Amino acid sequence: MKNTKYLILLLGFALLLVAAIIGYNALSKQYKAQTPSEKASSEGSESNEEEQTAAPDFTVLDRDGHEVQLSEYFGKPVVINFWATWCGPCKSELPAFDNLYQEYGDEIHFLMVNLTDGSRETIEGVEAYLSETGYTFPVYFDTEYIASYTYGAYSIPLSVFIDSGGNIVQSHVGAMDEDTLRAYIDLIVE
C-alpha cells in the first residue's frame, strides 16, 4: 500500500514535469526574444503614426561635483546606462560600453549614471573602481536617485537610447554584449 502511494506520487510528478516542459516549449516559441531592430520594426508597424516619447530630464553630478542635466546633451544621440559596482551584470557589460564610447565618443553622448546611495555605493568607491579598471567613459552620480526614479531603474543594468531630438527610441534591462549594444546604438545614430 505504501509503495502504491509513492508510485502514484512519482507518476503525478512525472506528468507535471512533462506538462511543464511542453508548456515551456510552446511559450518559448510564442514569446521569442527580439533583437533591437526587430523590436523597433514591430513597434513601428503597430502604428502608422510615429509616436515619440520625449526623454524626461533629470539632474546628476559629474565627477567634479557639478550638477548636470540630461537635456544639456540633446542635439546628439544619448546613451544612458544605470549601473553600480556591486552589480555583477552591470560590471560584465562595462567593457562593451567603454569600447563603444571610445569608438563613438564624438558622435554620441554616453551618460554612465551610477546609483550612488552613499553607503553601499560611494563616490570614492566608484572612483577607485574606475581607476582600477581604467574605464574612460563619462560617469555621473545619481546621489539623490532622481534619474533612477525618473526612468524607473528598479532593476539594473538599465540602458536607455535617446535620439538627437531628445526622444526615447529604445530601452534595455539587463546586461548586453558589445554586438547587442552596437545594434541599439545603430537605432539612434543618423
C-alpha positions as CSV (number, residue, x, y, z in Angstrom):
1,M,0.0,0.0,0.0
2,K,2.8,2.4,0.9
3,N,4.6,1.6,-2.3
4,T,1.5,2.3,-4.3
5,K,1.2,5.8,-2.8
6,Y,4.8,6.5,-3.7
7,L,4.3,5.2,-7.2
8,I,1.2,7.3,-7.7
9,L,3.0,10.3,-6.3
10,L,6.0,9.7,-8.6
11,L,3.8,9.3,-11.6
12,G,1.9,12.5,-10.8
13,F,5.2,14.4,-10.5
14,A,6.4,12.9,-13.8
15,L,3.2,14.1,-15.6
16,L,3.6,17.5,-14.0
17,L,7.2,17.7,-15.3
18,V,6.2,16.7,-18.8
19,A,3.4,19.2,-18.9
20,A,5.8,21.9,-17.7
21,I,8.3,21.1,-20.4
22,I,5.6,21.1,-23.1
23,G,4.2,24.4,-21.8
24,Y,7.7,26.0,-21.7
25,N,8.5,25.0,-25.3
26,A,5.1,26.3,-26.5
27,L,5.5,29.6,-24.7
28,S,9.2,30.0,-25.8
29,K,8.1,29.7,-29.5
30,Q,5.3,32.2,-29.0
31,Y,7.3,34.8,-27.0
32,K,10.6,34.7,-28.8
33,A,13.1,37.4,-27.6
34,Q,13.6,40.1,-30.2
35,T,16.7,41.9,-31.3
36,P,16.8,45.7,-31.1
37,S,16.0,46.0,-34.8
38,E,13.1,43.5,-34.6
39,K,11.7,45.4,-31.6
40,A,11.9,48.7,-33.4
41,S,10.3,47.4,-36.6
42,S,7.5,45.6,-34.7
43,E,6.7,48.6,-32.6
44,G,6.8,50.8,-35.7
45,S,4.4,48.5,-37.5
46,E,1.7,48.8,-34.8
47,S,1.0,52.4,-35.7
48,N,1.3,54.3,-38.9
49,E,1.9,57.5,-36.9
50,E,5.4,57.7,-35.5
51,E,4.8,58.4,-31.8
52,Q,7.8,59.9,-30.0
53,T,8.3,60.0,-26.3
54,A,10.4,62.9,-25.0
55,A,13.1,61.8,-22.7
56,P,12.3,63.1,-19.2
57,D,15.0,65.4,-17.8
58,F,17.0,64.8,-14.7
59,T,19.9,66.2,-12.8
60,V,23.0,64.2,-11.7
61,L,26.5,65.1,-10.5
62,D,29.6,64.9,-12.8
63,R,32.9,63.7,-11.4
64,D,33.8,67.2,-10.4
65,G,30.7,67.5,-8.3
66,H,28.8,69.9,-10.6
67,E,25.2,69.4,-11.4
68,V,24.5,68.3,-15.0
69,Q,21.1,67.9,-16.7
70,L,20.3,65.3,-19.3
71,S,18.7,68.0,-21.6
72,E,22.2,69.6,-21.9
73,Y,23.2,66.7,-24.1
74,F,20.3,66.8,-26.5
75,G,21.4,67.6,-30.1
76,K,23.4,64.4,-30.3
77,P,22.2,60.9,-29.6
78,V,22.5,59.9,-25.9
79,V,23.1,56.5,-24.3
80,I,22.2,56.4,-20.6
81,N,23.3,53.4,-18.6
82,F,22.2,53.0,-14.9
83,W,24.7,50.8,-13.0
84,A,26.5,50.1,-9.8
85,T,29.8,48.5,-8.8
86,W,28.1,45.9,-6.7
87,C,26.0,44.7,-9.7
88,G,27.7,41.8,-11.4
89,P,25.7,42.1,-14.7
90,C,26.5,45.8,-14.8
91,K,30.2,45.2,-14.4
92,S,30.1,42.5,-17.1
93,E,28.8,45.0,-19.8
94,L,31.1,47.9,-18.9
95,P,33.9,46.8,-21.2
96,A,31.5,47.0,-24.2
97,F,30.3,50.4,-23.1
98,D,33.9,51.6,-22.8
99,N,34.9,50.2,-26.2
100,L,31.9,51.8,-28.0
101,Y,32.4,55.1,-26.1
102,Q,35.9,55.2,-27.5
103,E,34.6,54.4,-31.0
104,Y,31.5,56.8,-30.9
105,G,32.6,59.3,-28.3
106,D,32.4,62.3,-30.7
107,E,29.0,61.2,-32.2
108,I,27.1,60.1,-29.1
109,H,26.9,61.3,-25.5
110,F,27.4,58.4,-23.1
111,L,26.0,59.0,-19.6
112,M,27.0,56.2,-17.3
113,V,24.8,57.0,-14.3
114,N,26.0,55.3,-11.1
115,L,23.4,54.7,-8.5
116,T,25.3,56.3,-5.6
117,D,23.5,55.7,-2.3
118,G,26.4,56.9,-0.1
119,S,26.7,53.7,1.9
120,R,26.8,50.6,-0.3
121,E,27.9,52.7,-3.3
122,T,30.0,55.7,-2.7
123,I,31.6,58.3,-5.0
124,E,35.0,57.4,-3.6
125,G,34.4,53.6,-4.1
126,V,33.3,54.2,-7.7
127,E,36.3,56.4,-8.4
128,A,38.6,53.7,-7.0
129,Y,36.9,51.1,-9.2
130,L,37.2,53.3,-12.3
131,S,40.9,53.9,-11.5
132,E,41.5,50.2,-11.1
133,T,39.7,49.2,-14.3
134,G,40.9,52.1,-16.5
135,Y,37.4,52.8,-18.0
136,T,37.3,56.1,-19.9
137,F,33.6,56.7,-20.3
138,P,32.0,59.6,-18.5
139,V,30.5,58.7,-15.2
140,Y,27.7,60.7,-13.4
141,F,26.5,60.2,-9.8
142,D,22.8,59.8,-9.0
143,T,23.2,60.6,-5.3
144,E,19.5,61.6,-4.9
145,Y,18.2,58.8,-7.1
146,I,16.3,61.4,-9.2
147,A,17.5,59.9,-12.5
148,S,16.8,56.3,-11.5
149,Y,13.3,57.2,-10.3
150,T,12.6,59.2,-13.4
151,Y,13.5,56.3,-15.6
152,G,12.2,53.5,-13.4
153,A,15.6,51.9,-12.9
154,Y,14.4,49.5,-10.3
155,S,16.4,46.7,-12.0
156,I,19.9,47.3,-13.2
157,P,21.6,47.5,-15.5
158,L,19.2,49.6,-17.5
159,S,20.1,51.3,-20.7
160,V,18.1,54.0,-22.5
161,F,18.8,55.1,-26.1
162,I,17.8,58.6,-27.0
163,D,17.9,60.2,-30.5
164,S,19.4,63.6,-31.2
165,G,16.0,65.3,-30.8
166,G,15.7,64.1,-27.2
167,N,13.2,61.3,-27.8
168,I,13.5,57.8,-26.3
169,V,14.0,55.3,-29.1
170,Q,14.5,52.1,-27.0
171,S,15.5,50.8,-23.6
172,H,17.0,47.6,-22.4
173,V,17.0,45.9,-19.0
174,G,19.9,43.6,-18.3
175,A,23.4,43.1,-19.4
176,M,24.3,43.4,-23.1
177,D,27.3,42.1,-25.1
178,E,29.0,44.5,-27.5
179,D,27.1,43.4,-30.5
180,T,23.7,44.0,-28.8
181,L,24.8,47.4,-27.6
182,R,26.0,48.3,-31.1
183,A,22.6,47.2,-32.6
184,Y,20.8,49.6,-30.2
185,I,23.3,52.4,-31.0
186,D,22.6,51.9,-34.7
187,L,19.0,52.8,-34.0
188,I,20.0,56.3,-32.7
189,V,22.9,57.2,-35.0
190,E,21.8,59.0,-38.1
